[in-house]
Amino acid sequence: MPGMETVQYTLPQDRIPRSWYNIAADLPKPLAPPLHPGTLEPIGPDDLAPLFPMALILQEVSTEREIEIPDPVRQVYAQWRPSPLFRARRLEKALDTPAKIYYKYEGGSPAGSHKPNTAVPQAYYNKLEGTKRLSTETGAGQWGSSLAMACAFFGLECKVYMVRVSYDQKPYRRALMEAYGASVTASPSTETDSGRAILAEHPDTKGSLGIAISEAVEVAAKDPTTKYALGSVLNHVLLHQTVIGLETIEQMALAGDEPDVIFGCTGGGSNFAGLVFPYLGRKIHGRCNARVVAVEPAACPSLTKGQFTYDFGDTGHLTPLVKMHTLGSTFIPPGIHAGGLRYHGMAPLVSHVKELGLIEATSVQQLEAFAAGVQFARAEGIIPAPESNHAIAAAVKEALDAKAEGRPRTILFGLSGHGHFDMQSYIDYHAGKLENYEYPEEEIAMALAGLPAVG
Ligand SMILES: Cc1ncc(COP(=O)(O)O)c(C=O)c1O
C-alpha cells in the first residue's frame, strides 16, 4: 500500500546469528575472578563441574570474542528468531514526542520472553554431557517455563523451585511448567536443608530468588545425575542472550537509524546485557556513542544503591562469591509484581561495565512502571511483562524529555516478554491495590553488614 509507514523490521531465518558475542574479549579491564565459598580462593573450572557441564564452564571463563552457536540450538531458535524490531509509531503519537521509539520484542518465543535464548543451549550442552535432570529457581515463572520447555525438547527432567510469592500470584505459570513436564515446588520448601533453615527463621516468608537458588543448587550438588541451570547473572547466560543485540544492530540498520539511548530492565541483568553488550563492544571501539541505561525497581535497587563487592549469589551461601553490585545476599526484597527483578545482586559483567562507566543505571517505582505498561498496551497492543514495564517507563520518560526540550532523539528499548500470565498484577493495579515501596534502607543495611569479608 503506497504511503504505508514501516513498523516492523524483520530478518529472514538465515540471519539468526551464527555466533554469540562475548564482551569479555573487548573489556579494557578484566572481570574479578569468582571465589570459592569455603577457601575464598579463585575457583577453577573443576570447582564448578558438579553444577554445570564443562562446555558451559568453558564459556563462563572464555575470552574469545565469538562463540559459535551449535546448529541444533540455531534450529530451535528458528521457531521465534530473528525476533522482530518494532517502531512504536502509535506510542510516539500518543506521547506527542519528536523522539523515535524502537523496541526489540522477545515475547514471541513459545514461553513468552527472552529466557529460552539461554534455556535452549543450557539444556543442549547438558544433554550432550549426559545430564539426566536440571534443577533451577524461578521468580516470575518466565525462566522456569523456558527451561521446562527446553528440557522437554532435549529429553531432560526438570525440577523448579518457584519463589513463594510468584507461586501464589501466578498459578498459570506453574501450570505451563507442568504442561512442559517439569516438577514445581514453592520456595522456600521443606525439601532442602536451605529451605528448612529459612522457614525455621521466617515461617511466613514470601521467598526470594536468592533462597530458591540455594534450594536448586543444593539438589544438584547432592545428586550426580542432576545439574543446575541459572536463568541470569552468569557470564554464559548473558553470552547466550547476545543474539538479541546482534539482530537489533542489523534491524536498526534496516530502519536507517542508530539509537541515541538504549534502555533495558535489569533483574540479574541478562535481557539488558543481551541487547546492549553488542552495542557496548562497538562503544569500546569508538563505533557507537549511545547512552546505555539499566532500569531496575526502586524496591530492589542493586545497581543504583548496592555496594560493588564480593558476595554470595544465593541466600544459603552455597554458590561461589562473585564481585557484583549487591544489596546483601540475605536481603529479601518486597513482594513487587515484577518477580523476575527481585534479586539481591547484579550480573558481575553488568556490574563491571557500570564501574567502567560504559553504562548508567536508574530506578523506577512499581506504580510508574505499570502506568507506562498500560499506556504502552493501549498504543501498541502488547501487554508487557511487569519486568519489561520498567524499561518502558524509562523510555516514555525519555520521550517526554525530548518533547519538553524540543530535541528529537532515537530511543531503543528491550521488551523482554509479554504479560499474559501476569494479568493478576494488572487486575491489582487497576483495583488500586499496588503500592510503591520505599527503599528498604534498614533491611539493606542489615544485609550489607553481613557481607563476607574478602580482602
Ligand atoms: C520478562 C522478563 N524480563 C526481565 C527479567 C529479568 O531478568 P534479567 O535481568 O536476567 O533479564 C525476567 C526474569 O524473570 C523476565 O521474566
The ligand as a Gaussian input file, in Angstrom:
#p B3LYP/6-31G(d) Opt

LIG

0 1
 C       10.131000     -10.891000      31.104000
 C       11.317000     -10.743000      31.991000
 N       12.101000      -9.668000      31.854000
 C       13.189000      -9.486000      32.630000
 C       13.521000     -10.383000      33.616000
 C       14.691000     -10.097000      34.476000
 O       15.766000     -10.946000      34.280000
 P       17.069000     -10.459000      33.553000
 O       17.522000      -9.197000      34.261000
 O       18.025000     -11.565000      33.740000
 O       16.727000     -10.214000      32.141000
 C       12.744000     -11.537000      33.795000
 C       13.116000     -12.522000      34.817000
 O       12.437000     -13.422000      35.152000
 C       11.611000     -11.711000      32.961000
 O       10.831000     -12.784000      33.106000

